[in-house]
Protein backbone atom coordinates (compact mmCIF):
# COMPACT_ATOMS: atom_id res chain seq x y z
CA UNK A 1 0.00 0.00 0.00
CA UNK A 2 1.26 3.47 -0.88
CA UNK A 3 1.53 5.95 1.99
CA UNK A 4 -0.88 8.93 1.76
CA UNK A 5 2.02 11.31 1.28
CA UNK A 6 3.98 9.42 -1.32
CA UNK A 7 3.70 8.87 -5.03
CA UNK A 8 5.55 6.70 -7.52
CA UNK A 9 5.50 6.33 -11.28
CA UNK A 10 7.40 5.12 -14.33
CA UNK A 11 8.24 7.41 -17.24
CA UNK A 12 9.66 6.97 -20.72
CA UNK A 13 13.40 7.47 -20.82
CA UNK A 14 13.10 10.49 -23.12
CA UNK A 15 12.93 14.27 -22.81
CA UNK A 16 9.14 13.97 -22.98
CA UNK A 17 9.21 11.48 -20.09
CA UNK A 18 11.30 13.91 -18.05
CA UNK A 19 8.72 16.67 -18.67
CA UNK A 20 5.92 14.31 -17.63
CA UNK A 21 7.79 13.45 -14.41
CA UNK A 22 8.12 17.13 -13.58
CA UNK A 23 4.40 17.74 -14.23
CA UNK A 24 3.56 14.70 -12.11
CA UNK A 25 5.58 16.18 -9.24
CA UNK A 26 3.70 19.50 -9.45
CA UNK A 27 0.33 17.69 -9.43
CA UNK A 28 1.44 15.53 -6.52
CA UNK A 29 2.55 18.52 -4.45
CA UNK A 30 -0.70 20.28 -5.26
CA UNK A 31 -2.54 17.27 -3.85
CA UNK A 32 -0.47 17.64 -0.68
CA UNK A 33 -1.51 21.27 -0.32
CA UNK A 34 1.34 23.07 -2.10
CA UNK A 35 -0.03 25.26 -4.94
CA UNK A 36 1.79 24.96 -8.28
CA UNK A 37 3.23 28.48 -7.98
CA UNK A 38 4.51 27.94 -4.42
CA UNK A 39 8.21 27.90 -3.60
CA UNK A 40 7.94 24.27 -2.46
CA UNK A 41 6.32 23.11 -5.70
CA UNK A 42 8.71 25.10 -7.88
CA UNK A 43 11.77 23.82 -6.02
CA UNK A 44 10.69 20.17 -6.07
CA UNK A 45 9.76 20.47 -9.77
CA UNK A 46 13.21 21.86 -10.55
CA UNK A 47 14.95 19.05 -8.65
CA UNK A 48 12.75 16.41 -10.33
CA UNK A 49 13.43 17.99 -13.71
CA UNK A 50 17.19 17.94 -13.22
CA UNK A 51 17.34 14.38 -11.88
CA UNK A 52 14.97 13.11 -14.57
CA UNK A 53 16.99 14.84 -17.30
CA UNK A 54 20.15 13.18 -15.95
CA UNK A 55 18.42 9.79 -15.91
CA UNK A 56 17.42 10.28 -19.55
CA UNK A 57 20.79 11.61 -20.66
CA UNK A 58 23.25 9.58 -18.58
CA UNK A 59 21.29 6.59 -17.27
CA UNK A 60 19.27 5.55 -20.27
CA UNK A 61 19.17 1.89 -21.15
CA UNK A 62 17.24 1.12 -24.36
CA UNK A 63 13.83 -0.33 -23.61
CA UNK A 64 13.88 0.73 -19.94
CA UNK A 65 11.91 3.50 -18.26
CA UNK A 66 13.02 5.56 -15.29
CA UNK A 67 11.16 5.65 -12.01
CA UNK A 68 10.17 8.61 -9.87
CA UNK A 69 9.18 8.42 -6.22
CA UNK A 70 8.16 11.38 -4.09
CA UNK A 71 7.57 11.23 -0.35
CA UNK A 72 6.47 14.04 1.95
CA UNK A 73 7.72 13.91 5.53
CA UNK A 74 5.65 16.58 7.26
CA UNK A 75 7.43 16.10 10.59
CA UNK A 76 10.83 16.82 9.04
CA UNK A 77 9.51 19.38 6.53
CA UNK A 78 11.06 17.49 3.60
CA UNK A 79 10.10 16.06 0.25
CA UNK A 80 12.33 13.16 -0.75
CA UNK A 81 12.78 12.85 -4.50
CA UNK A 82 14.10 9.56 -5.90
CA UNK A 83 14.83 8.97 -9.58
CA UNK A 84 15.83 5.43 -10.51
CA UNK A 85 17.30 4.27 -13.80
CA UNK A 86 18.63 0.97 -15.13
CA UNK A 87 22.23 2.02 -15.77
CA UNK A 88 24.21 0.53 -12.90
CA UNK A 89 27.70 1.37 -14.15
CA UNK A 90 27.01 5.04 -14.77
CA UNK A 91 27.04 7.47 -11.86
CA UNK A 92 25.84 11.03 -12.32
CA UNK A 93 28.60 13.58 -12.72
CA UNK A 94 29.76 15.25 -9.51
CA UNK A 95 28.26 18.61 -8.60
CA UNK A 96 31.24 20.61 -9.76
CA UNK A 97 31.34 23.78 -11.81
CA UNK A 98 31.31 23.13 -15.52
CA UNK A 99 34.64 23.45 -17.26
CA UNK A 100 32.68 25.37 -19.93
CA UNK A 101 30.86 28.18 -18.06
CA UNK A 102 29.01 29.27 -21.21
CA UNK A 103 27.89 25.70 -21.98
CA UNK A 104 24.25 24.68 -22.11
CA UNK A 105 24.61 21.76 -19.72
CA UNK A 106 26.58 20.60 -16.72
CA UNK A 107 24.89 22.62 -13.99
CA UNK A 108 21.98 20.35 -13.03
CA UNK A 109 23.57 18.77 -9.98
CA UNK A 110 24.91 22.16 -8.88
CA UNK A 111 21.27 23.27 -8.71
CA UNK A 112 20.25 20.10 -6.88
CA UNK A 113 23.13 20.59 -4.45
CA UNK A 114 22.06 24.19 -3.80
CA UNK A 115 18.34 23.40 -3.35
CA UNK A 116 18.47 20.12 -1.41
CA UNK A 117 19.57 19.60 2.18
CA UNK A 118 21.42 16.54 0.96
CA UNK A 119 21.48 14.24 -2.04
CA UNK A 120 23.22 11.08 -3.10
CA UNK A 121 23.27 7.92 -5.17
CA UNK A 122 22.41 4.40 -4.05
CA UNK A 123 22.66 1.15 -6.02
CA UNK A 124 19.39 -0.43 -7.08
CA UNK A 125 19.06 -4.19 -7.21
CA UNK A 126 19.18 -6.17 -9.39
CA UNK A 127 20.42 -3.39 -11.71
CA UNK A 128 20.60 0.35 -11.80
CA UNK A 129 20.88 3.20 -9.37
CA UNK A 130 18.68 5.69 -7.56
CA UNK A 131 19.65 9.34 -7.31
CA UNK A 132 17.85 10.96 -4.40
CA UNK A 133 17.51 14.44 -2.93
CA UNK A 134 15.81 15.75 0.20
CA UNK A 135 14.20 19.13 -0.42
CA UNK A 136 13.09 21.32 2.51
CA UNK A 137 9.49 22.55 2.32
CA UNK A 138 7.39 24.66 4.67
CA UNK A 139 4.09 23.21 5.84
CA UNK A 140 1.32 23.67 3.27
Beta strands, then each sheet from edge to edge (+ up, - down):
strand 1: 6-11
strand 2: 66-73
strand 3: 78-85
strand 4: 116-123
strand 5: 129-136
sheet 1: 1+ 2- 3+ 5- 4+
end
